[in-house]
Structure formats: structure tokens, C-alpha cells
């Protein structure tokens, strides 16, 4: 048995992984927002989608069998299908900065995205033929930085958790030998967030029918350890356990629960005698811990 000691990173934040920036933007009248993640250089990325009602963009490109090895950004947005327009804005903005794949007359950024459903939260959704998410994507891109606001901001601005307010938050963990993992989660769950899922003696609290079809919890985990897309996929799969620990019920037909996992590749696998499988086991366990703490922090914030 190997004992691994991990502690929160310097800021207990997603951007404790060097080279990552996060930007938030929200519209107070619409009661919705967008969160953008951009690395300083392209990163490997994987994704795990568990909910029965997901809304995503470019997740197929993250399949290990597909051509593109690295991506240039990630977008988490409110607005249901309308929120996918935020990724259009981020792609356009990154291309203007000459960030992306060098094909044709301009670069082509690869920017996967996931959305959550916040259309019934009471905000003004009468936006006509021009939803606000392209604008919000541009604003979030302009707001990139390493200090990340938490609570009712960005993609978590109009979120709900069961019949309570939701939000967005971060967490991070690092080991003595340099493994780092962080998470950022926008909690907009169908189920209620519970710190101890056994405290109700088996009682399942199901939200009223008015909440059915109005939720999704989305987020990302990151590591400094070099992983390929297959490794990132496994990291995302293990990270989903953090949802299961803190949200009940989870992965329902009404949710689109999705976690992305990215690797900056700053450090090679040097722990556990270079054993990738064992290192991934450690990283995935830490990722689930980070996700669980981020979910609780989002509600507390």
C-alpha cells in the first residue's frame, strides 16, 4: 500500500495549474453567463458525458481515435443550446490572436464547449433573434486572468442546485512530489447538493416537477502531468465520481452532466517509477476529490 499525501494548492483554485487562465462574463438582466478557459499553449483534452440530456460542441474531436491531439480553449455556458454561440465568439477571438491550427488563410482554434439549462430561472430571455451568448463569450475572453471569482458568476450566474441557488467554484490539490490537479465546476444540478449522502437514511429528495429538464452540472479538471487524450479521458471518467459524492440524484435523464479533463504537460510521469497506470489512478482520485470540494464550495459561495 502506498500512502499519498495531498494538500490544497496555493490558491485552492483551477489556475493553480500554471499556464491556465479563466474569464467570466454574465448578464444580470438575462440571469445567465459564460466562463472561458484558455491555456497559454495548446493542451491535450478528454471528456466524459454522463447525463441523459447533454448539450456540447466539439466533444467528438476529443475521442482518442480522432485526428486533433490538442485544443486551444474551453467554454462553459448557460443558456441551453443558445449558449453554444459563446464558443463561436471565443474561436473568432483566438483566431484573431493567431491561436489555432494553421490551416488556410487563418488559424482554426479548437474550442470544445458544454452548456447548462438556466432558461427558467426568472431572467429576461426575450432577446429576440440575437441571443447574448456571442457577446458574453467575447467579454469572458477579454476578462481572462489567473484570479478566479467564485459563486454566482460566469456560467454559474443563473444556476440552481435542486430548489436552491447554484454557482461556480474551484479547488486544487498537489502532492509532495509535484503532481497537481485542479477543478472548476458550474453546479446547476437536478439533484440537491449534500455533503453526506447517507445522512438522510436512504431518503431520496426529488425536486418538484417544475424543475425537471432544467439542469446540468458541467466543469473541468486539469493536471500538470503529461497525458494524451486517452489519459485525459480516463481522468475525466474518474473525476465524475466527485459529482456522485455530492449531488443526489446525479446523471439522471434530465441532466447533461459533463466533465472535461486537460493536461498542460508541464511535468512528465516520474512518480511510481514512471508507471502511467498508477499515476493516473492517483490523478483521478485527486480529481474526484477536487470536483467534490468545488461542488460544495459553489453552493457555499
Secondary structure, DSSP 8 states (H G I E B T S, - for coil): -----EE--SSSSGGGSTTEEEEEEEETTTTEEEEEEEESS-BEEEEEE-SSS--EES-GGGSTTSS---BSEEEEESSGGGGGHHHHHHHHHHHHTT-SB--TTS-B--EEEEE---TTSSS----TTS-THHHHHHHHHHT-BSS---BSSGGGTT-EETTEE-EEEEEEEEETTS-EEEEEEEE--SSEE-S-TTTTTT------GGGTT----EEEEEEEE---HHHHHHHHHHHTHHHHHHEES-S-TT---EEEEEEEEEE---SGGG-HHHHHHHHHHHHHHHHHHHHHHHHH-
